Amino acid sequence: MELKIFQFSKLQISSPKRDKGLQTGWESFFPYYAGYPEIFVKGLLESANLSPTSIILDPWNGSGTTTFVASRLGYEAVGLDINPVMVVIARARMLPCSEADSLLPLALALVGQGPRPTIEAGADPLEEWFAPQTATAIRQIETAIRESTIGGIAPLDGATIGRISGLAATLYLGLFAACRSLSRVHRSTNPTWMRKPKSEEQKTTVPPVGVVAAFIDNVRAMANELAASEKTPGIAPRWAIEVADTTSASLKPDSVDLVVTSPPYCTRIDYTAATRVELAILAPILPEAREDLSRNMIGSIRVPVKKIAQSADWGETCNRFLDRVRQHDSKASSTYYYSTHLDYFDKIDSSFGRISSTLRPGGIVCLVVQDSYYKDVHNDLPTIVTEMCGRHGLRLGRRDDFRFSRSMARVNRHTKIYGRPSVPTEAVLCFEKAA
Ligand SMILES: C[S@@+](CC[C@H](N)C(=O)[O-])C[C@H]1O[C@@H](n2cnc3c(N)ncnc32)[C@H](O)[C@@H]1O
């Protein structure tokens, strides 16, 4: 067998910044603020000296850029995410273009079915944003998708969501996109936040026929996009995209050749907030309550339930940063902010341990990591991650820094108050597991 020698210097590392202009075509149906562009993943995969049997993992798969590109290039791809909404979106992205023609007829047949029993009025989480009649119309479509594509009336477990077909996932995505446009008045410039209407009058009111039209329009546009992408190579059939929590998932040891991912940010952004409406749509099939999901997320803004002790194992830079947060004289620094940061580092450290064990000796990990500030204290996450990964047997071979003007750190209004740099560094860190 030909011996392939990996060289960090040969890795093609382009900017991980995904500007809005790149979110066209299929990606425009779920514009995800936290993702990197396909071209970034493509460059890495094409230069990483992989073999046709290589397995690529994204443990924080988000909108599924890694799994989509890896699969297009013919590799076995595995994507994990704790948020079922992101799993549905990433699975929809894998729908082969041969299915383009069946999408619209299927959607039309679904909306043509008569009314079906749905969630009782007043009990549907969609009513947080939509007037009861509008929420019922959305729920009718969701029930029709669920009954005809998944079969079961839930709750399903995370594993079942990780098996729903590409067609079912795409129909859900059509409904997500419709609800996203119908509820846009509640959205703010912060992509992770949705305002909650304060009164019944502020809720979105659209007649049922308008809800159906929005759903059908989105499915039609998605079918057209998919049909237009036919000239590009198909999706390799070997892929798995599942709901999993990286702090507890049991991953097969020594099996993965390359990890390409971006860990959740450490900027006190609630990831579930960006997908609240979609979580409400999926409510009947969700394995856990929204509060539990939000708490289990890495980067959760909720106070952790268990007591977490600062650990020397997290490295010098992390410990220095945590000490400064705890000693900061601003309100709640030593309590709320210190404990949520502990929660972040505890979860991310145990995840790196699992990621390292699932990597084969000599395997590569490429991470996109952004620094940030807590008040005036620099959170040098790229260095913290480098030290943590080192303790889990991952040796840094290359680091490329990029500077962005748009980032999640800037969403935080305190940037101006503390006069700290407003342009964070996004580092691409590449590690090798000791052979
Ligand atoms: C920065 S985003 C990844 C974006 C992705 N690379 C893309 O291109 O779309 C981080 C992801 O980690 C997920 N996440 C947060 N905590 C997690 C956990 N404990 N286990 C697995 N996934 C988690 C979030 O739901 C989010 O989708």
The ligand as an SDF file (V2000), in Angstrom:
LIG
                    3D

 27 29  0  0  0  0  0  0  0  0999 V2000
  -20.1760   26.9490   15.7610 C   0  0  0  0  0  0  0  0  0  0  0  0
  -21.5230   25.8760   15.5230 S   0  0  0  0  0  0  0  0  0  0  0  0
  -20.9700   24.7750   14.2400 C   0  0  0  0  0  0  0  0  0  0  0  0
  -21.2260   25.3170   12.8260 C   0  0  0  0  0  0  0  0  0  0  0  0
  -20.9060   24.3650   11.7070 C   0  0  0  0  0  0  0  0  0  0  0  0
  -19.4770   24.1710   11.5710 N   0  0  0  0  0  0  0  0  0  0  0  0
  -21.4890   24.8750   10.3590 C   0  0  0  0  0  0  0  0  0  0  0  0
  -20.7340   25.0990    9.3930 O   0  0  0  0  0  0  0  0  0  0  0  0
  -22.7120   25.0740   10.2930 O   0  0  0  0  0  0  0  0  0  0  0  0
  -21.4600   24.8840   16.9690 C   0  0  0  0  0  0  0  0  0  0  0  0
  -22.5560   23.8190   17.0840 C   0  0  0  0  0  0  0  0  0  0  0  0
  -22.3160   23.0600   18.2710 O   0  0  0  0  0  0  0  0  0  0  0  0
  -23.5690   22.5790   18.7470 C   0  0  0  0  0  0  0  0  0  0  0  0
  -23.4090   22.1560   20.1490 N   0  0  0  0  0  0  0  0  0  0  0  0
  -23.4030   22.9170   21.2750 C   0  0  0  0  0  0  0  0  0  0  0  0
  -23.2270   22.1370   22.3530 N   0  0  0  0  0  0  0  0  0  0  0  0
  -23.0990   20.8550   21.9210 C   0  0  0  0  0  0  0  0  0  0  0  0
  -22.8880   19.6020   22.5640 C   0  0  0  0  0  0  0  0  0  0  0  0
  -22.7860   19.5020   23.8900 N   0  0  0  0  0  0  0  0  0  0  0  0
  -22.8090   18.4780   21.7980 N   0  0  0  0  0  0  0  0  0  0  0  0
  -22.9320   18.5620   20.4460 C   0  0  0  0  0  0  0  0  0  0  0  0
  -23.1660   19.7190   19.7880 N   0  0  0  0  0  0  0  0  0  0  0  0
  -23.2300   20.8550   20.5050 C   0  0  0  0  0  0  0  0  0  0  0  0
  -24.5080   23.7550   18.5250 C   0  0  0  0  0  0  0  0  0  0  0  0
  -25.8500   23.3020   18.4510 O   0  0  0  0  0  0  0  0  0  0  0  0
  -23.9870   24.3530   17.2020 C   0  0  0  0  0  0  0  0  0  0  0  0
  -24.7500   23.8900   16.1160 O   0  0  0  0  0  0  0  0  0  0  0  0
  1  2  1  0
  2  3  1  0
  2 10  1  0
  3  4  1  0
  4  5  1  0
  5  6  1  0
  5  7  1  0
  7  8  2  0
  7  9  1  0
 10 11  1  0
 11 12  1  0
 11 26  1  0
 12 13  1  0
 13 14  1  0
 13 24  1  0
 14 15  1  0
 14 23  1  0
 15 16  2  0
 16 17  1  0
 17 18  1  0
 17 23  2  0
 18 19  1  0
 18 20  2  0
 20 21  1  0
 21 22  2  0
 22 23  1  0
 24 25  1  0
 24 26  1  0
 26 27  1  0
M  CHG  2   2   1   9  -1
M  END
$$$$
